[in-house]
Amino acid sequence: MDTGNTKFPDTLNHYKVEIEKNLNGKFIDVAIETKTGIVAIEVANIPDHEQVNLEKDLAAGCIAVIIACGNKTVFEQLKSLESEKVHVVMAYELLKIKSLDEILTRLP
């Protein structure tokens, strides 16, 4: 099953969500297009290269980056990257949300 570049609308909120979006040469794990710009969700199962990855997302034009950590150890190692535009969460927290607004209203 090919999931690359899959687009599926969030019909309740009118966001466009794209897996492995190419934005100015940077591939984003999950891109959420909002009225104000693109929010990147990067899935982190290991902490290596995440700081460089998020810097590339912001340089490519993302307005914010959410790092979804696959386990507590990675979360603990990456939480120091939090800033106004970078949010570090456990991946399962994203699965609990009922609407993308629950995440996006907390972002710039």
GULOZA-982254 format. One line per field, with one value per atom (N, C-alpha, C, O): residue number from 1; chain; atom name; x, y, z. Coordinates in Angstrom, 1 decimal. Layout:
num: [NUM  ...] $
cadena: [A  ...] $
atomo: [CA  ...] $
x: [X  ...] $
y: [Y  ...] $
z: [Z  ...] $
//
This chain:
num: [1  1  1  1  2  2  2  2  3  3  3  3  4  4  4  4  5  5  5  5  6  6  6  6  7  7  7  7  8  8  8  8  9  9  9  9  10  10  10  10  11  11  11  11  12  12  12  12  13  13  13  13  14  14  14  14  15  15  15  15  16  16  16  16  17  17  17  17  18  18  18  18  19  19  19  19  20  20  20  20  21  21  21  21  22  22  22  22  23  23  23  23  24  24  24  24  25  25  25  25  26  26  26  26  27  27  27  27  28  28  28  28  29  29  29  29  30  30  30  30  31  31  31  31  32  32  32  32  33  33  33  33  34  34  34  34  35  35  35  35  36  36  36  36  37  37  37  37  38  38  38  38  39  39  39  39  40  40  40  40  41  41  41  41  42  42  42  42  43  43  43  43  44  44  44  44  45  45  45  45  46  46  46  46  47  47  47  47  48  48  48  48  49  49  49  49  50  50  50  50  51  51  51  51  52  52  52  52  53  53  53  53  54  54  54  54  55  55  55  55  56  56  56  56  57  57  57  57  58  58  58  58  59  59  59  59  60  60  60  60  61  61  61  61  62  62  62  62  63  63  63  63  64  64  64  64  65  65  65  65  66  66  66  66  67  67  67  67  68  68  68  68  69  69  69  69  70  70  70  70  71  71  71  71  72  72  72  72  73  73  73  73  74  74  74  74  75  75  75  75  76  76  76  76  77  77  77  77  78  78  78  78  79  79  79  79  80  80  80  80  81  81  81  81  82  82  82  82  83  83  83  83  84  84  84  84  85  85  85  85  86  86  86  86  87  87  87  87  88  88  88  88  89  89  89  89  90  90  90  90  91  91  91  91  92  92  92  92  93  93  93  93  94  94  94  94  95  95  95  95  96  96  96  96  97  97  97  97  98  98  98  98  99  99  99  99  100  100  100  100  101  101  101  101  102  102  102  102  103  103  103  103  104  104  104  104  105  105  105  105  106  106  106  106  107  107  107  107  108  108  108  108] $
cadena: [A  A  A  A  A  A  A  A  A  A  A  A  A  A  A  A  A  A  A  A  A  A  A  A  A  A  A  A  A  A  A  A  A  A  A  A  A  A  A  A  A  A  A  A  A  A  A  A  A  A  A  A  A  A  A  A  A  A  A  A  A  A  A  A  A  A  A  A  A  A  A  A  A  A  A  A  A  A  A  A  A  A  A  A  A  A  A  A  A  A  A  A  A  A  A  A  A  A  A  A  A  A  A  A  A  A  A  A  A  A  A  A  A  A  A  A  A  A  A  A  A  A  A  A  A  A  A  A  A  A  A  A  A  A  A  A  A  A  A  A  A  A  A  A  A  A  A  A  A  A  A  A  A  A  A  A  A  A  A  A  A  A  A  A  A  A  A  A  A  A  A  A  A  A  A  A  A  A  A  A  A  A  A  A  A  A  A  A  A  A  A  A  A  A  A  A  A  A  A  A  A  A  A  A  A  A  A  A  A  A  A  A  A  A  A  A  A  A  A  A  A  A  A  A  A  A  A  A  A  A  A  A  A  A  A  A  A  A  A  A  A  A  A  A  A  A  A  A  A  A  A  A  A  A  A  A  A  A  A  A  A  A  A  A  A  A  A  A  A  A  A  A  A  A  A  A  A  A  A  A  A  A  A  A  A  A  A  A  A  A  A  A  A  A  A  A  A  A  A  A  A  A  A  A  A  A  A  A  A  A  A  A  A  A  A  A  A  A  A  A  A  A  A  A  A  A  A  A  A  A  A  A  A  A  A  A  A  A  A  A  A  A  A  A  A  A  A  A  A  A  A  A  A  A  A  A  A  A  A  A  A  A  A  A  A  A  A  A  A  A  A  A  A  A  A  A  A  A  A  A  A  A  A  A  A  A  A  A  A  A  A  A  A  A  A  A  A  A  A  A  A  A  A  A  A  A  A  A  A  A  A  A  A  A  A  A  A  A  A  A  A  A  A  A  A  A  A  A  A  A  A  A] $
atomo: [N  CA  C  O  N  CA  C  O  N  CA  C  O  N  CA  C  O  N  CA  C  O  N  CA  C  O  N  CA  C  O  N  CA  C  O  N  CA  C  O  N  CA  C  O  N  CA  C  O  N  CA  C  O  N  CA  C  O  N  CA  C  O  N  CA  C  O  N  CA  C  O  N  CA  C  O  N  CA  C  O  N  CA  C  O  N  CA  C  O  N  CA  C  O  N  CA  C  O  N  CA  C  O  N  CA  C  O  N  CA  C  O  N  CA  C  O  N  CA  C  O  N  CA  C  O  N  CA  C  O  N  CA  C  O  N  CA  C  O  N  CA  C  O  N  CA  C  O  N  CA  C  O  N  CA  C  O  N  CA  C  O  N  CA  C  O  N  CA  C  O  N  CA  C  O  N  CA  C  O  N  CA  C  O  N  CA  C  O  N  CA  C  O  N  CA  C  O  N  CA  C  O  N  CA  C  O  N  CA  C  O  N  CA  C  O  N  CA  C  O  N  CA  C  O  N  CA  C  O  N  CA  C  O  N  CA  C  O  N  CA  C  O  N  CA  C  O  N  CA  C  O  N  CA  C  O  N  CA  C  O  N  CA  C  O  N  CA  C  O  N  CA  C  O  N  CA  C  O  N  CA  C  O  N  CA  C  O  N  CA  C  O  N  CA  C  O  N  CA  C  O  N  CA  C  O  N  CA  C  O  N  CA  C  O  N  CA  C  O  N  CA  C  O  N  CA  C  O  N  CA  C  O  N  CA  C  O  N  CA  C  O  N  CA  C  O  N  CA  C  O  N  CA  C  O  N  CA  C  O  N  CA  C  O  N  CA  C  O  N  CA  C  O  N  CA  C  O  N  CA  C  O  N  CA  C  O  N  CA  C  O  N  CA  C  O  N  CA  C  O  N  CA  C  O  N  CA  C  O  N  CA  C  O  N  CA  C  O  N  CA  C  O  N  CA  C  O  N  CA  C  O  N  CA  C  O  N  CA  C  O  N  CA  C  O  N  CA  C  O  N  CA  C  O  N  CA  C  O  N  CA  C  O  N  CA  C  O  N  CA  C  O  N  CA  C  O  N  CA  C  O  N  CA  C  O] $
x: [0.8  0.0  0.9  1.7  0.7  1.5  0.8  -0.3  1.5  0.9  1.7  1.3  2.7  3.4  2.5  1.8  2.7  1.9  0.4  -0.3  -0.1  -1.5  -2.1  -1.6  -3.2  -3.9  -5.3  -6.0  -5.7  -7.0  -7.5  -6.8  -8.7  -9.2  -9.7  -10.3  -9.5  -10.2  -11.5  -11.4  -12.5  -13.8  -14.4  -15.1  -14.1  -14.7  -14.0  -14.6  -12.7  -12.0  -11.3  -10.7  -11.5  -11.0  -9.5  -9.0  -8.8  -7.3  -7.0  -7.7  -5.9  -5.4  -4.2  -3.2  -4.2  -3.2  -2.5  -3.2  -1.2  -0.4  0.7  1.5  0.9  2.0  3.2  3.0  4.4  5.6  5.5  5.8  5.1  5.0  6.4  7.2  6.6  7.9  7.6  6.9  8.3  8.2  9.5  10.4  9.7  11.0  12.2  13.3  12.0  13.1  13.2  14.0  12.4  12.4  11.1  10.0  11.3  10.2  9.7  10.5  8.4  7.8  7.0  6.2  7.2  6.4  4.9  4.3  4.3  2.9  2.8  3.3  2.3  2.1  0.6  -0.2  0.3  -1.1  -1.1  -0.4  -1.8  -1.9  -3.1  -4.3  -2.8  -3.8  -3.9  -3.2  -4.8  -5.0  -3.7  -3.5  -3.0  -1.8  -0.5  0.5  -0.5  0.8  0.8  -0.3  1.9  2.0  2.7  3.7  2.0  2.5  3.1  2.4  4.3  4.9  4.8  4.9  4.5  4.5  5.6  5.6  6.6  7.7  7.7  7.6  7.7  7.7  9.1  9.9  9.3  10.7  10.7  10.1  11.4  11.5  12.9  13.1  13.8  15.1  15.4  14.9  16.2  16.4  17.4  17.5  18.2  19.2  18.6  17.6  19.3  19.0  17.6  17.3  16.9  15.6  15.8  15.0  16.9  17.1  17.3  16.8  18.2  18.5  17.2  16.9  16.5  15.2  14.2  13.6  14.0  13.1  13.6  12.8  14.9  15.4  15.2  14.9  15.3  15.1  13.6  13.3  12.7  11.3  10.9  10.2  11.5  11.2  11.9  11.3  13.1  13.7  13.0  13.0  12.3  11.5  10.2  9.6  9.8  8.6  7.5  6.5  7.8  6.7  6.6  7.6  5.3  5.1  5.3  5.6  5.3  5.5  5.9  5.6  6.5  6.8  6.4  6.6  5.7  5.3  6.1  6.1  6.9  7.7  6.9  6.7  6.5  5.7  6.6  7.1  6.9  7.9  7.2  6.1  7.9  7.4  7.5  6.9  8.4  8.5  9.0  9.5  8.9  9.2  10.7  11.0  11.6  13.0  13.3  14.0  12.7  12.9  12.3  12.9  11.1  10.4  11.3  11.5  11.9  12.7  13.9  14.4  14.5  15.7  15.4  16.3  14.2  13.9  13.1  12.9  12.5  11.7  12.4  11.8  13.7  14.5  14.4  14.8  13.9  13.8  12.6  12.4  11.7  10.4  10.7  11.7  9.9  10.0  8.6  7.7  8.6  7.3  6.8  5.6  7.7  7.3  7.6  7.2  8.1  8.4  7.7  7.9  6.9  6.2  6.6  6.5  6.9  7.3  6.2  5.9  5.7  4.6  4.8  5.6  4.1  4.1  3.2  2.1  3.6  2.7  1.3  0.4  1.1  -0.2  -1.1  -2.3  -0.5  -1.3  -2.1  -3.2  -1.4  -2.0  -3.2  -4.2  -3.2  -4.3  -5.5  -6.6  -5.4  -6.5  -7.3  -8.5  -6.8  -7.5  -8.8  -8.8  -9.8  -11.0  -11.0  -11.7  -10.2  -10.1  -8.7  -8.0  -8.3  -7.0  -6.9  -5.8  -8.0  -8.0  -7.4  -6.9  -7.5  -7.0  -5.5  -4.9  -4.8  -3.4  -3.1  -2.3  -3.8  -3.4  -3.7  -3.1  -4.7  -5.0  -3.9  -3.8  -3.0  -1.9  -0.6  0.3  -0.7  0.5  0.4  -0.7  1.6  1.6  0.7  0.6] $
y: [-1.2  0.0  1.2  1.4  2.1  3.3  4.5  4.9  5.0  6.1  7.4  8.4  7.3  8.5  9.6  9.2  10.8  11.9  11.7  12.2  11.0  10.8  12.0  12.6  12.5  13.7  13.2  12.5  13.7  13.4  14.5  15.0  15.0  16.2  16.0  14.9  16.9  16.9  17.7  19.0  17.1  17.7  18.6  19.6  18.3  19.1  20.5  21.5  20.5  21.7  22.3  23.4  21.7  22.1  22.3  23.2  21.4  21.4  20.4  19.4  20.6  19.6  18.9  19.6  17.6  16.9  16.0  15.3  16.1  15.3  14.6  15.1  13.3  12.5  12.6  12.6  12.8  12.9  14.1  13.9  15.2  16.4  16.9  17.1  17.2  17.9  19.4  19.9  20.0  21.5  22.1  22.0  22.7  23.3  22.4  22.8  21.1  20.1  19.4  18.5  19.7  19.1  18.2  18.7  16.9  16.0  16.1  15.9  16.3  16.4  15.2  14.8  14.5  13.3  13.5  12.8  14.4  14.8  16.3  17.0  16.9  18.3  18.6  18.0  19.6  20.1  21.6  22.4  21.7  23.1  23.8  23.4  24.9  25.8  27.1  27.3  27.9  29.2  30.1  31.0  29.9  30.7  30.1  30.8  28.8  28.2  26.7  26.1  26.1  24.6  24.3  24.9  23.4  22.8  21.4  20.6  21.2  19.9  19.0  19.5  17.8  16.8  15.8  15.2  15.7  14.8  13.7  14.0  12.4  11.3  10.9  10.7  10.9  10.6  9.3  9.2  8.3  7.0  6.9  6.1  7.8  7.9  9.5  10.2  10.0  11.4  12.0  13.2  11.1  11.5  12.4  12.1  13.5  14.4  15.2  15.9  15.1  15.8  17.3  18.0  17.8  19.2  19.8  20.8  19.1  19.5  19.3  20.2  18.3  18.1  19.2  19.7  19.6  20.7  22.0  22.8  22.3  23.5  23.5  24.6  22.4  22.3  22.6  23.2  22.0  22.3  23.8  24.3  24.4  25.9  26.7  27.6  26.3  27.0  26.8  27.6  25.6  25.3  26.1  26.2  26.7  27.5  27.1  27.7  26.1  25.7  26.7  27.3  27.0  28.0  27.4  28.1  26.0  25.3  23.9  23.3  23.2  21.8  21.1  21.6  20.0  19.1  17.9  17.2  17.6  16.3  15.3  15.5  14.2  13.2  12.0  11.3  11.9  10.9  9.5  9.4  8.5  7.2  6.5  5.5  7.1  6.5  7.6  8.6  7.3  8.2  8.6  9.8  7.7  8.0  9.1  10.1  9.0  9.9  11.3  12.3  11.2  12.4  13.2  14.4  12.5  13.1  13.7  14.8  13.1  13.6  14.8  15.6  14.9  16.0  17.1  18.2  17.0  18.1  19.4  20.4  19.4  20.6  21.4  22.6  20.8  21.5  22.4  23.2  22.3  23.1  24.6  25.1  25.2  26.7  27.2  26.4  28.5  29.0  28.3  28.1  27.8  27.2  25.7  25.0  25.1  23.7  23.1  23.5  22.0  21.4  19.9  19.3  19.3  17.9  17.2  17.6  16.2  15.4  14.0  13.5  13.2  11.7  11.5  12.1  10.6  10.3  9.9  10.3  9.1  8.7  9.9  9.7  11.0  12.2  12.7  13.1  12.6  13.0  12.2  12.6  10.9  10.0  10.2  9.8  10.9  11.2  12.4  12.5  13.2  14.4  14.1  13.2  15.0  14.8  15.7  15.5  16.8  17.8  18.3  18.5  18.6  19.3  20.6  21.0  21.2  22.5  22.4  23.3  21.2  21.0  21.2  21.6  20.9  21.1  22.5  23.3  22.8  24.0  25.3  26.3  25.4  26.6  26.9  28.1  26.0  26.2  26.7  27.0  26.7  27.1  28.6  29.2  29.1  30.5  30.7  31.9] $
z: [0.0  0.0  0.0  0.9  -0.9  -1.1  -0.3  -0.6  0.8  1.6  1.3  1.9  0.4  0.1  -0.6  -1.5  -0.1  -0.7  -0.7  -1.6  0.2  0.4  0.9  1.9  0.3  0.8  1.3  0.5  2.5  2.9  3.7  4.6  3.4  4.1  5.5  5.7  6.4  7.6  7.4  7.4  7.1  6.6  7.7  7.4  9.0  10.0  10.1  10.5  9.8  10.0  8.8  8.8  7.7  6.4  6.3  5.7  7.0  6.9  5.8  5.7  5.1  4.2  4.9  5.3  5.0  5.7  4.6  3.8  4.6  3.6  4.2  5.0  3.9  4.4  3.5  2.3  4.1  3.3  2.3  1.1  2.8  1.9  1.6  2.5  0.3  -0.1  -0.1  -0.9  0.9  1.0  0.8  1.6  -0.4  -0.7  -0.5  -0.1  -0.9  -0.9  0.5  0.6  1.4  2.8  2.9  2.7  3.1  3.3  4.7  5.7  4.9  6.3  6.5  5.6  7.6  7.9  7.7  6.9  8.4  8.2  8.2  9.1  7.1  7.0  7.1  6.5  7.9  8.1  7.5  8.1  6.5  5.9  6.5  6.5  7.1  7.8  7.0  6.0  7.4  6.8  6.9  6.1  8.0  8.3  7.8  7.8  7.5  7.0  7.3  7.6  7.1  7.3  8.6  9.0  9.3  10.6  10.3  9.7  10.7  10.4  11.7  12.8  11.4  12.5  12.1  11.1  12.9  12.7  13.8  15.0  13.3  14.2  14.6  13.7  15.9  16.4  17.2  18.3  16.6  17.4  18.0  18.9  17.5  18.1  18.1  17.3  19.1  19.2  18.2  18.0  17.5  16.6  15.5  14.9  15.2  14.1  14.2  13.2  15.3  15.4  15.4  14.8  16.1  16.1  14.7  14.3  13.9  12.6  11.7  10.9  11.9  11.2  11.4  10.4  12.6  12.9  12.4  11.9  12.4  11.9  10.4  9.8  9.7  8.2  7.9  7.0  8.8  8.6  8.7  7.8  9.7  9.8  8.7  8.2  8.3  7.2  5.9  5.0  5.7  4.5  4.4  3.4  5.6  5.6  6.5  6.5  7.3  8.3  9.4  9.8  9.8  10.9  12.3  13.2  12.4  13.6  13.4  12.3  14.4  14.2  15.5  16.6  15.3  16.4  16.3  15.3  17.3  17.3  18.2  19.4  17.5  18.1  18.5  17.6  19.8  20.2  20.4  20.9  19.9  20.0  21.4  21.6  22.2  23.6  24.6  24.2  25.8  26.9  26.9  27.2  26.6  26.6  25.5  25.8  24.3  23.3  23.7  23.5  24.3  24.8  25.8  25.6  26.7  27.7  27.1  27.6  26.1  25.5  24.6  24.3  24.0  23.1  23.7  23.0  24.9  25.4  25.6  25.7  25.7  25.8  24.5  24.4  23.4  22.1  22.0  21.1  23.0  23.1  23.0  23.6  22.2  22.0  21.6  21.6  21.2  20.7  19.5  19.3  18.6  17.4  17.4  16.4  18.4  18.5  19.7  20.8  19.5  20.6  20.5  19.5  21.7  21.8  22.6  23.7  22.0  22.6  22.4  21.6  23.2  23.0  21.8  21.8  21.0  19.8  20.1  19.4  21.2  21.6  21.9  21.8  22.4  22.7  21.4  21.5  20.3  19.1  18.7  18.0  19.1  18.8  19.6  19.2  20.7  21.6  21.2  21.6  20.3  19.9  19.1  18.3  19.2  18.5  17.2  16.3  17.3  16.2  16.1  17.1  14.9  14.7  15.4  15.8  15.7  16.4  17.8  18.3  18.4  19.7  19.8  20.8  18.7  18.6  18.0  18.5  16.9  16.2  16.9  16.6  17.8  18.5  19.5  20.0  19.8  20.8  20.0  20.7  18.7  17.9  17.5  17.5  17.1  16.6  15.4  14.9] $
//
